[in-house]
Amino acid sequence: MAQNSKELISQPLAESRWGLHGKRVLIAVSAGVAAYKTCILVRDLMRAGANIKIVMTEAARAFVSAETFQALSGEPVYTDLWDDRISNRMAHIELGRWADAIMIAPASADVMARLAHGICNDLLSTLCLARPRDRCLLLIAPAMNKEMWSHPATQRNAATLAKDGTIFLGPDRGDQACGETGDGRMLEPEDLLQALEHALSPKLLAGRHCLITAGPTFEAIDPVRGITNRSSGKMGFAIARAASQAGALVQLIAGPVCLASPWQVQRTDVVSAIDMKLAVDRAIDSLPSDKVKHAIFISVAAVADWRPAEIASQKIKKQHGESTPSLRFVENPDILASVAARSPRPFCVGFAAESEMLHQYGEAKRKKKNIPLLAANIGHETFGQDLNQLLLLDERGSESLPLATKEKLAQQFIEAIASRLT
Ligand SMILES: Cc1cc2nc3c(=O)[nH]c(=O)nc-3n(C[C@H](O)[C@H](O)[C@H](O)COP(=O)(O)O)c2cc1C
């Protein structure tokens, strides 16, 4: 497919301030075994709505064919500095001008060496040097044998590139294609995707500490039984992901859920409401008080209001013909209210999962807990689902965030929080 430089730069601009949708991502592939993983990355970027172009080094084509990448991306693949599909024959200029970000995955030791020294002897290296650095990010995902990675020459080159503003993603530690184990594995496609999402999102919470609780709690009755609720943790995890994309240092305290941790989010798993309170207190106590004032606490977890007064040490046995056991409950600590009562205290945000009268119950809860912002939602309609809608309540009134994916809502929610911070 012929494509000239005018067509290259006249494509629509990014549609969203957040993440990948509508963003222009140039994937640059150099010659390493991990190039097969880049195929999955390209597919996932397409699914996330990114506009993609692909550049390969000549040697990379020995690992994965240009045809594979062309089929996956639906775009021509560029290898040649002299590519005549670009009318002015300056692919190295036009491709860099087009891109919001260039990600080299895998980045070979050789490519790193060339970039660190400003060597421009193929399309990939030349376009990285020629890109407009003020608006086109360069991210690199090294992948190589552990001896190649730890070699002083490679380490020097990595340090030079980092000093020049290159964003390093990995490498990871683990089994290598050469049969060894150590540092040098390329990050997994899902991690690279999330890293790109981060890099391309607005830094609304740059450097702020953000503590988030998510999921249900589980209140034990005996060693095998307990009381919980239907919260899946999806909303809280989406908020943790968005806060991290926005540049916050995120600590996520999660009840029992089956969800993967978002990229760069520090996670603590807990079971009961008491465990969750201890973890929240520990996280806040570990911050210096001047940081607490600028921190954000978002209480998304559906914490059980009550727990059984006694936990049987052995499984309560079913006794035929005898009466059923009765449970006595005691109240759990109110984690959100206790954080809001601290001095200094973080900016506190609550969630209310109601089944009716969102505005009335939500506002009553906000006032009772003495917090500046509360998001009310219909619990039984959203628990476990991928979609949600929120009613935001603060002292100025209410604002609706209409039905959307939890990821999208989380980003809008973070924007709403950021706009209320001093
Ligand atoms: C089978 C094989 C696997 C290789 N795997 C890697 C690798 O994972 N990482 C790396 O930096 N180099 C690797 N190399 C060496 C590079 O392919 C070689 O340095 C090449 O010249 C790099 O070219 P490029 O940087 O232009 O893509 C490998 C070589 C071979 C033959």
PDBQT file of the ligand as one rigid body, heavy atoms in Angstrom, charges set to zero:
ROOT
HETATM    1  C1  LIG A 501      19.559 -16.595  17.425  1.00  0.00    +0.000 C 
HETATM    2  C2  LIG A 501      19.997 -15.220  17.863  1.00  0.00    +0.000 A 
HETATM    3  C3  LIG A 501      19.354 -14.618  18.913  1.00  0.00    +0.000 A 
HETATM    4  C4  LIG A 501      19.724 -13.346  19.329  1.00  0.00    +0.000 A 
HETATM    5  N1  LIG A 501      19.054 -12.766  20.360  1.00  0.00    +0.000 NA
HETATM    6  C5  LIG A 501      19.421 -11.539  20.761  1.00  0.00    +0.000 A 
HETATM    7  C6  LIG A 501      18.718 -10.895  21.813  1.00  0.00    +0.000 A 
HETATM    8  O1  LIG A 501      17.782 -11.442  22.396  1.00  0.00    +0.000 OA
HETATM    9  N2  LIG A 501      19.120  -9.666  22.177  1.00  0.00    +0.000 N 
HETATM   10  C7  LIG A 501      20.144  -9.014  21.574  1.00  0.00    +0.000 A 
HETATM   11  O2  LIG A 501      20.471  -7.892  21.967  1.00  0.00    +0.000 OA
HETATM   12  N3  LIG A 501      20.799  -9.599  20.566  1.00  0.00    +0.000 NA
HETATM   13  C8  LIG A 501      20.473 -10.826  20.131  1.00  0.00    +0.000 A 
HETATM   14  N4  LIG A 501      21.138 -11.414  19.110  1.00  0.00    +0.000 N 
HETATM   15  C9  LIG A 501      22.182 -10.655  18.427  1.00  0.00    +0.000 C 
HETATM   16  C10 LIG A 501      21.571  -9.633  17.515  1.00  0.00    +0.000 C 
HETATM   17  O3  LIG A 501      20.621 -10.231  16.663  1.00  0.00    +0.000 OA
HETATM   18  C11 LIG A 501      22.655  -8.922  16.687  1.00  0.00    +0.000 C 
HETATM   19  O4  LIG A 501      23.441  -8.153  17.576  1.00  0.00    +0.000 OA
HETATM   20  C12 LIG A 501      22.087  -8.080  15.599  1.00  0.00    +0.000 C 
HETATM   21  O5  LIG A 501      23.163  -7.552  14.856  1.00  0.00    +0.000 OA
HETATM   22  C13 LIG A 501      21.284  -6.944  16.138  1.00  0.00    +0.000 C 
HETATM   23  O6  LIG A 501      20.726  -6.242  15.061  1.00  0.00    +0.000 OA
HETATM   24  P1  LIG A 501      19.802  -4.978  15.245  1.00  0.00    +0.000 P 
HETATM   25  O7  LIG A 501      20.223  -4.294  16.492  1.00  0.00    +0.000 OA
HETATM   26  O8  LIG A 501      20.061  -4.139  14.027  1.00  0.00    +0.000 OA
HETATM   27  O9  LIG A 501      18.415  -5.411  15.269  1.00  0.00    +0.000 OA
HETATM   28  C14 LIG A 501      20.785 -12.678  18.664  1.00  0.00    +0.000 A 
HETATM   29  C15 LIG A 501      21.408 -13.307  17.597  1.00  0.00    +0.000 A 
HETATM   30  C16 LIG A 501      21.013 -14.557  17.199  1.00  0.00    +0.000 A 
HETATM   31  C17 LIG A 501      21.743 -15.192  16.024  1.00  0.00    +0.000 C 
ENDROOT
TORSDOF 0
